[in-house]
């Protein structure tokens, strides 16, 4: 290992990934394990955390992973997780705020679609904000605060290309639906949450700059996951590289942002979207 590649080495450090049972959450865990970190694998249920651990151990049998249940919307749950880990002698050096709700866009002809801004349900707004944005704030309070007291740490917020650009609602139009008010759209919550995470990144990066805590964000583009072919075709026309991302294509960036390879980087948002936001 060269001096330069050694900066990616996370041996001896512990990372915590929220929402680790999700599509990208599992990839974040795999990336951190590959770099040598012990990973606290957290999700709303133990089954989700255990499923990720099982999947990652298939490619990294000796990986050090610790499952834990965290409801990121609950201050009590996040605080209890911090106390539980501390009681086991586990100090979190890296926090990846990944937990989110990404609602699928579906059509319901005949009424104003509930995804549309004019009809968007307030309870759904509150639930999604609680998971995607309040959850990141609460986890940063508990685990980032402990890092600041120790004088060292890294927080990575998982934003989105839709934290940089607005959703192109033409992607979701259904040709069979003639009335605009019945057309489904990407909900307002997703964009607001991801823009908010970038704002939280900048705030915390300056707030804890003198206490050794670096805070950055990554804004991934869309990941191919067997979506409707018509949707994929429309989306790829908006991407200069002409394709969606592969599921493992952000792993190296996560390793960079969580390691000393990015030691002089804080408060930044790394956009990886195949060039979509440039066009």
Secondary structure, 3 states (H helix, E strand, C coil): CCCCHHHHCCCCCEEEECCCCCHHHHHHHHHHHHCCCEEEEEECCHHHHHHHHHHHHHHCCCCCEEEEECCCCCHHHHHHHHHHHHHCCCCCCEEEECCCCCCCCCCCCCCCCCCCHHHCCHHHHHHHHHHHHHHHHHHHHHHHHHHHHHCCEEEEEECCHHHCCCCCHHHHCCCCCCCHHHCCCCCHHHHHHHHHHHHHHHHHHHHCHHHCEEEEEEEECCECCCCCHHHHHHHHCCCCCCCCECCCCCHHHHHHHHCHHHCCCCCCEEEECCCCCCC
